[in-house]
Amino acid sequence: MDNQTTFLKNIRKALGKAPDIKRSKTTFPELFSSPNTGETLKKVHSRTVAEQDELVEIFRKNGNNINVCTHIVESFNEAAAVVVDLIRTKEPEFNHTKHVILHDHPNIAALQLWNRFNHEAVTLHTTFSSDQQIKDKTIASFIGITAPINGVADSGTLIQLTEPGQPRSTSLLPSLHIAMLKRENLVADLAEAYALLQEKAHLDSLVFISGPSKTADIEAHMVNGAHGPREVHIVVLCEPLPDQDFEEIAEEMEESVTLAFQK
């Protein structure tokens, strides 16, 4: 009897199952059943802005623990200012030219970065699916900018899907990774993330990114950037809701009416 068979028999015994029973939908229904994600999705979709703001803070703190720099902004203009500053102040590792590769995504297009470097030696590339030179442009770029589908608050993790115009190489190959993430795309944990992913009609491939690339293989010394980005910056967009202004106006009107009646 080989070690694997012995190991599996011990597991079955510990679970109170016959040692030679085979795994099937009949004998182990809990292993083959699909989780009921209804309540999880309801919780995600009904989350208030205040609860989302709590997740932003949890995400920031946990990201800080894994060497992620989180920038919280209130508009695309502020987000663009953060990204532009990073491009201007960070220096390429392997050459002297500044190339930046951007995902073909509306949230990144909204930054209008092409208007920010009119008189500077910065070259921007967009990962259009029809471009046959994406590989070479990505290799030449020292910064990659993506728009992950979700962020996981309890681990500071980004979930990046691979889709047309959004290759995974953008977040893995350049020295610096900048991610654009909207507040409403934050989830509390992986259970919520998987529930949302199951709603997708198709999934080609995806990447879970928890901080910069790191390894401690050599003499147990932690090194960032060994197999991928040495820095990860996440720009979390928390746009103020228009309803907040209306609420303030309504409160002021109510106070005015009250004072008028009192007079």
N, C-alpha and C positions, 0 to 999 in steps of 0.2 A: 504494500500500500504506500503510495507516494505521499509526500508532505502536504500537498494541496488537498487530497482526499481526506486525510486525517484532520486537517484544519477545518474543512467544511463540516465534517461530521461533529466535531466539537462545537461548532457554532450552532448546528441544528439541535444538539443535545442541550445547549444552554438556553435555546429558545423553547425547549419543551417539545421538540418535533422528533419524529423517528429518525435515527441516524442515517438511514439510506433513502429517505424521501427526497424526491426531486422537486425543484422549484417550478411551480406552475401557477396559473391564475386561480386554480381550484385550491391548491394546498397553501399558497401564500397570497391571498387576495390583496392584502395591504401593500405588498410590494409592487403589484401591477395596477393598482387603482390610480386614477388621475386625481390629483388634489382638487378640492372644491375651492376655487379662487374667487367665488362670488363676493364673499364678505371682505376679502382683501382688496378687491378692485373697488368695492363700494367705499371703503375707507380712504383709498387713494384719491378717488374722484371727488369725494366730498370734503377733502381737507381744506380748512380755512386758510386765509392769508397769514394769520397769526401762527398757525401750526406750521405752515411752510417756512416762515421766518425762523421758527425754532429749529427746523431741519437744516436751514442754512448755517446756523451757528454750530450745530453738532457736526455738520459736514466740514466746516472750517477748522474746528478744533481737532477732529480726527485726521484731517488732511495735514495739519501742521505736525502731527506726530509721525508722519511718514514722509516728511520733507516736501510737502506740496505747499505752494504759495497760492493762497486764495484771495482774489480781488473782488470785493463786493461793490457793484455799481448800480445806478438807478436808470441808466439810459444807454442806448447804443453809442451816443456821442462820448459818454464817459468810458464805455468799454473800448472804443476806438483809441481814446487817449492812452489807456493802459497798454494796449497792444503796440501802439506806435512807440511809446517810451521803451518798451522791452526790445523792440527791433533796433532802436537807435542806440541803446546803452549796452546791449549784449554783443559780444564779439564772436565771430565764427571760430570753430576749433581747428579746422583743417585747411582753410584758405583765407584770403583777405577780401573776398567779395561777399556781399550780403544778398542771398537768395532766400525767398520765403515761399513755401508751398501752402496753398489754401484749399480746403475742401470746397467743392461746388455745393454750397448750402446757403439758403436765404438769410440765415442769421449771421453768417460771415459776410455775405454780400452787403448786408445792411451797415456794416462798418465803413464801407466806401474807402477802403485803404488805398485804392488807386489815386485818390485825390490828396493823399497825405505826404507823398514823397516825390513831388514834382521836380525838385532840384537836389535830390539826394541819390547816391549810388545804391539804391535798393531795387531789386528786381522781384516782382511778384508773379507767381505762377498759380493758376487755378487748375484743379484736377478734373478737367472736363473729360468725360468718358471717351470722347472721340479723339482725344490727343494721344498720339502714338509715342510722344516723348515724355510721358509722365514719369517713367522710371528714371531717366537721366536728370530731369528737373528735380525730382525728389532727392536724388543722391547729391546734387549740387546745393541743396537748401540746408541752412543751419537751423531754421525754425519751421515747424509744421503746425498749422492751425486747423483745428477740427471742431465739430459741433456734436458731441456725444448725445445719444438718445436719452440717457439717464445718468444721474449721480446717486450713489448709495451713501446715505449719511453716516451710518454706524461704522463704516470702514474707510470713508473718504475715497471710494472707488468710482471710476468712470466706466461706463459701458458704451463702447464704440462699435456700431454696426458697420459691416462692409457692404456698401451698396454702390450702384453706378455713380461715378463722380465722387465717391468717398472711399478710396482704398485705405486699407489698414496701414500701409507703409507710411502714410502721412504722420501717424502718431507714434511710429516705432523707429523710423530711420533718422530723422533730424536730431540734432543735439538738444534742442529745446522743443517742448510740446506745449502749445497754448490751446486750451479748450474753452469754447464758448458754451455756457450752460445756463438755461433759463431756470428761475426759481421753481416754476411749476413742474419741471422735469426731475426734481429731486424726490427720491423715495426714502423711506426709513431704513429698509433692510433688503436683503437678497430675496426674501419671500415676496415682497411687493414687486421687486424688479422682475422676477421670473413670471409672476402673474401678468405683468404688462407685456412681457416678451411673448407670452403664449397668445396674446391677441394679434400678434403680427401674422399676416398671411403667409409669409415666407421668411426664412432666415438663412442667408448665405453663410456668413461666419460673423463672429463677434469677438471683441477683445475686452477683457476686464483689466483696467489699468489702475493700480494702487501705488501711486507715487513714481518717482524716477526709477529707471532700470538700476538694479543693484545686485551685488554678489559679495559673498564673504568666503569664497572658495580658497583664496590664497591667504594662508596663515590666519584665517578667521578675522581678517580686517575688512570692514564694510567699505565697499567702493561703489559710488554712484556713477551711472553712465557706462557700465561695462558692456552691456548688450543692447543699448537703446538710449533714449533721452537721459541726459544728466540732470535736467531740470524740468519740472512740470508746473505750469501756471494755469490756474483755473479762474476764469472770469465769470462770476455768477451775476446774472442780470436780474435785479429785483425792481422792476418798474412799478412806480406808485400807481395805485388804481384810481381812475377818474372818480369813482364813487366816493372816495374819501373827501374830495373837494365839495361834492354835493352835500355830503353829510354835514360838513362845517357850515355851509351856507344855510342849510335847513335849521341847524341849531341857532344860528344868528337870527334868522327870521322868527323862530319861535320865541327867542328872548325879546325881540322887538315888539312882537304882538302882545306878549305878557306885560311888558312895561306900558304899552298903550292902554291896555285894559285897566291897569292899576291906576293910571292917571285919570 
